[in-house]
C-alpha cells in the first residue's frame, strides 16, 4: 500500500465532525452490540468523539483530556463514548489495546445503524 492511499481521509464536515461517507468496515456487529476501533489522542485540549475517521485503520478518532497514565485515558474514553450514546459506562468495554493508542471497544445496546446515525449527527 502506498502512502497516498494510506493517508486518504473520509471527508468530514469541519463544523460538525460528521462522517459524510462511512466506510463499510465501520464496525463489527455482534449479538451484544457493536465493536469499533478507536484511535486515541490522550492529553488533548478537548474531548471529542468522534473526532474524525481514519479509513486506513478503520478507526474513529477520539480525543480526551486525560493523560495516558494509570488508566486515566481509558476511563475517559469509556465515559466519553458512553455519554455520546446516552449509555451507562458499563455498556462500553475496551477489549484490546489498553496500553496502545489504537483500541478495540465494544458498545453494548446499540446497532451499526445507531452508530452511523449518531456519528453523522455530530
Secondary structure, 3 states (H helix, E strand, C coil): CCHHHHCCCCCECCCCCCECCCCCCCCEEECCEEEEEEEEEECCCCCEEEEEEECCCCEEEEEECCCCCCCHHHHHHHHHHHHHCCCCHHHEEEEECCCCCEEEEEEECCCHHHHHHHHHCC
